[in-house]
Amino acid sequence: MKKMFASALALMIISSLHAQQSFISDKLSKKWETPAQLKVPESVCFDAGRNVIYVSNVAGSPTDKDGNGFISKVSPEGQITVLEWVKGLNAPKGMGIAGDFLYVADITRVVKIDIAQGKIAGEVEIPGSTFLNDITTDQQGTVYVSDMNGNAIYTVKDGRQKLLVKSEKLNGPNGLFFAGEKLLAGLQDRVVSIDIKTGEFSDYIPNTGGIDGLVPDGQGNYLISDWLGNIHLISPQKAKIKLLDTTPENINAADIDFVISKRLLLVPTFSDNRVVAYELK
């Protein structure tokens, strides 16, 4: 009886552990992870020209203007080269590069960082915004930033901000990507395509589920994260494919980036305090 009980208990423990394991598609293989020394990493941004990964660290609550936030530098091999490279931000989230500057969404302002100097070079306050989240840029140096709680998207250019579009139908815009002459925005349930001249938008990829990060894979598809821990491959022509699910371990998947030349998916794990890299086959 004791042996039977022990065997049953062992099977229950094994089953429980198995149930808590993450799902990783055979299309992904884990390459590296940083030490858990980051402070609530929300977004990653690969700088191809300088071969470095920038990581935004909230270092507190995502809504607190506490001055504790900072940007880290991580090598493409996963070493944290400078933990607190640029300090003095509040709760930095999405990032984008235009020329020699890194732009960061920081609650209600867009912060401009001089990359060579590693210093804040300016900021643009966005009146009426409440939760600026993601950033993308175009070839002319225009910065696009989403206000998730305000259902709005703004532009920043030459130190001036402008409302591009605001609508309840945007339904919590978060991940942004500039694709040619159109702006793609990930909402709570779909991707929309926005005309950058008129602000008019239409559905582009439906039935996606919630979207945090939105990046292209270089082959006509897009990778999306949902913050909870899921990453999918999506396309206008195909059903979405699940690549990663770390929700059983309570590991988030926040604002991702994808290095097309290296086929490297970069995942900031938010409260897990790491960046994890996977190769997409």
N, C-alpha and C positions, 0 to 999 in steps of 0.2 A: 504493500500500500504506500509506504513512504517513497519507494523508488518510483511508483507510478505518479505520485503527487509531484515529486521533484522533476520528473520528465515533463509533466504537463506544465509546470511552472516555467521550466526552461523554454518550452515551445511558445508560451505566452510572451515571455520576455523577448525572444527572437522575433516573433511576429510583430510585437510592439515596435521594436527597433527598425524592422523592415518597413513598417507603415510610416515611420517618421523620416525615411530617407528621401532626399531630393530626387527629382526626375531630371536626367540629363539625356537629351536626344543623342542618337548615334551620329548626328550631324555635328555635334560639338565635342571637343576634347579640351579638358582643363589644362592650361599652360602654366599659370602661376597665380599667386595671390600675395598681396602686400601683407606685412605685419598688421595686426589690429591696433595700429597707433594713430589712425586717422580719427577725426572727431565729427562724427555724423556726416560722412561724405554723401553729398546729394547728387553731384554731377561730375562727369569726366569729359575732357576735351583734348583730343590729340592734336598737337601742333606739328604738322608734317615738316615744315621748314626748319624747325629747331629740334625735331625728333624728341619731343618731350610730351608727357601727359600732365595736364593741369587737373587738379581735383578741388572742387569747392567743398569746404567744411562748414556746416551750419554751427557746430560747437555750441549747441543749446537748443532752444525752441525755434522752429521754422518761422515764427511770427515776431520774435523779440528783437527790438532794435537795441542790442546790448553791446555792440562793438567787439564781440568775441569771435566772430567768424573770420576765416582766413582761407587762402589758397595754398595748396601744396604742389610740389613738383615731383613726379614719379617717372622713372625711366621706363622705356618700352619692355624692359626685362622684369619690371615689378619692384625695383628698389625705390624707397622713398628717399629722394636725394636732398630735398629741402622740405621739412614738415610745415613750417610757417613761413612760406616764401613772401606772401603779401598779407599783412594783418590789417586790422582796423575796419573790417566789414561787419555786417550785422548777422544776417542769415543767408549767405550767398547760395545761389542755386545754379540755374543754367548759365552757360558761357558760350561765347563765340569770338572768333578772331577776325579782325579786319586790319590788314597791313601790319603795323608794328604794335598793335594794341589788342589787349584781351578785354572783352566787355562781359560784365557779370550782372545778372539780375539779383537785386538785393532788396527785397520786400517792396519798396515803393520807389526805388531809384535804380538807374543803370550806372554802374561804376566802370570807369575807363582806366585800365592798367597799362602803363608803359612796360612792355615785356623786357626790353633791354635793361631798363633801370630797376625793374622789380618794385615799382612804386605806383601808388594811385596817382593818376594824372588829371583826374576830374570826375565829375558825376553829373547826371541829369535826373532831376526829380520828375516823376510822372504824376502830376496832380490827378486826384480821383482814383488812382490805383490802390489796391489793397494787398495783392499777393502776386507780385511779378514772379514768373516761374522759369520759363525757358527762353533761350535766345538763339537766333540764327542770323547770318549776315549774307549780303549779296556782293556781287563783283564791284559795285560802286561804293561799297563801304557803308551802306545803310544797315542799321541794326534793327531787327524785328524782335519784339519781346511780348510774351503772352501774360495777361493778367487773368489767372485762372478763376479767382473769385468774382472778378468784375465782368467776365464773359467778353473780354476785349483784347485787342492786339494793337500795339503801338509801334511807331517807328522812331528811331533816333538817328539824326544826321547833323553833323557840324554843330553839335552841342544843343540842338533843338529837338524837342519831342513833338509828335503828332499822332492823333488817333487815326488808325487805319480802319478799324471796324469794331463795332460793339453791338452785340445782339444776344438776346436770351437763347436764340437758336444755336449759338456756338457751344453752349452746354459745357462750360469748364475747359477752355482751351489750355493745353499744356505744351507737349512736345511740338517743336517747330522745325521745318526744314525748307530752305529755299531751293526750288527745283526749276532752273531756267527762268521763265517769265511768271511763274506762279509760286505761291507760298502754300506749303502743306501744313496743316495744323491737326494735331491729334486731340480729340475730344474724349468724352466719357464713353462713347460708344461707336465712334467712326473717325475716319480721316476726311477732312474737307479740303478742297482746293480754293484758294483765295486769289482773286485778281488784285495785284498790288497797286493798280492805278485807280480802281473804283471801290475796292473793298467788298465787292460782291463775291459770294461763295456758294459752292455746290458740293454735294457729296462726291467723294472720290473712291474711298474704300469703306463699305458699310460693315456693320456687325463685327467690330474689332474687339469689343470690350474696352475697359478703361485704358487710357494711354498716358504714360509719363514721358519716356524717351521715344524719339522717332528719328531713325537714321536709315540711309540707303545701304544696300548690300553690294552695290556696284553691278548688279545683274538684273536690274529692273524691279527688284523687290525691296521691301522695307523691313527693318527690325523694330519691334516695339516692346517696351517694358510697361508694367502696370503698377510699379512700386511694391505691390504685395510680395512679389517674388517670381512672377511669370514673365517669360520672354517668348514672343511669337514671331514667325516669319509671315509677312502678309504681302498680298499683291492684288491689284484690281481684278485680275482674271482667275485667281485661285482661292480655295479655302485656306484659312490660316493654319499654320503648322506650329505646334508647340515645340520649342527647343529647350526650355529650361523651366523648372518649377522648384523653387527653394522654400515655398510656403510651409511645408511640413516642419522645417527647422527654424521657422520664424526669421528667415533671412530675406531682406528686401532686395528689390532690383529697381533702383531709382533711375536717374537720367543717364542712359547708356551712351556709348559712342562705339563706332565700328571703324577700324583701320583697314580700308579696302586693300591696300598694298600688302598687308601682312595677314589678311583674313582674320583679324583679331577683334573679338568682341570684348569690350571693357564694361564691367558691371560694378557700379558703386553700391555697396550693401547697406548704406544708411546707418541704422542703429547697430549693425554688426561691425562697423568701423574698419572696413577693408575695401579694396578694389580687387576684383577677381577677373582674370582674363581667360577667355576660351577661344580656341581656334575653330572657325566655322568651315567645315569641309565642303 
